[in-house]
Amino acid sequence: MNINELYNISTGLKTTPKMPILFFGHGSPMNAIEENEFVSNWRKIAESLPKPNAILCISAHWLTRGTAVTAMNSPRTIHDFGGFPQQLFDVQYPAKGSRELAEATSSLVTSESIHLDDQWGLDHGAWSVLRHLYPEADVPIVQLSLDAYKTPQEHYNFAKELAVLRRKGILIIGSGNIVHNLRRIDWQNMNKIDHAFDWAIEADEKIKGLISAKDHIALQNYNQLGTAVNLAIPTSDHYLPLLYTLALQENKDELEFFNDKAVGGSLTMTSVKLS
């Protein structure tokens, strides 16, 4: 299927100027209700964006066999965590879904069949960020799952099939963390901004350098980047949303890093905007 056929796909989505794409380091669920420099920067990023018709979010927290996309009209707010204050569990983010976008996403992908899901909703990888970007919950949101059985290369190639959505008024967001090793968190210094172990700094700098160099091959093969990166990415779930963002990068896109700081020694909030 060539690009002209993709533009003419019968989804009813109007063609628009190219939308930016984003990767958010979402960090702790507490960012959903706390005021700090990270959430302040999320709001600033939202101010820099054209208002999207809808959002397609790839969160680290929805892993499936095969790929699914939420297709319900009113996705539930999922509190997929434990041990946090009741105030966090009380948060609801009542954004609408978009079956139109779900069906368009499914139609665009020719490499596999995408399951239209009516059970999941919005997990905290999505709503903890989006409630700061769009506090009125006035933009429809669809979540795309991560197939736990795909390789990083397969995820990257899959993401490329979604490229046409950037010109359909759809804001595509990946939500995870570049450095995310919860087993090595320095809990005593969890509230100390920009506190990172040496290996976390090394890994974050290496990944940022490869992003700046557009070396997407090396980024797909992250497990070959040395000890520091292997410590930073002990499992792929929080890293894969970054590959979805990078797979949609175009040659003329401007790159911006934001929230480029660490917390807890082994977690970075480093985020990426391509526009």
Secondary structure, 3 states (H helix, E strand, C coil): CCHHHHHCCCCCCCCCCCCCEEEEECCCHHHHCCCCHHHHHHHHHHHCCCCCCEEEEEEEEEEECCCEEECCCCCCECCCCCCCCHHHHCCCCCCCCCHHHHHHHHHHCCCCCCEEECCCCECHHHHHHHHHHCCCCCCCEEEEEEECCCCHHHHHHHHHCCHHHHHCCEEEEEEECCCECHHHCCHHHCCCECCECHHHHHHHHHHHHHHHCCCHHHHHCHHHCCHHHHHHCCCCCCCHHHHHHHHCCCCCCCEEEECCCEECECEECCEEEEC
